[in-house]
Amino acid sequence: MRFVFFVILAFNAVSSLAKSELKRAKETTAENRMSSLEVNRISARLHEIRNMDMSKLSSEEKRDLRKEVNNMKQEMQKSRPGYYIYLSLGAIIIIILLLLLL
């Protein structure tokens, strides 16, 4: 009985992993990824901002720098590929049953 549950659980896990890999492959296309030059440019600009003397800046300049940093962070997050694991309803039910039975 436990062997059957294990086989069903393994099948669902493998199928959900395959689906997540296909979804990730579709989402992360070459046009969404940033080139290494863009990444280097953004990281250099972030280091420049971090090394600035903020006490000499006006409040508007500080606000503009914060907005610039937030925009750069959003760009980096969009270009980063997402790794997700999706569990089907059947897999979740089987996991719960296994936890209850064992």
Order of alpha helices (4+ residues) and beta strands (2+ residues): alpha-alpha-alpha-alpha
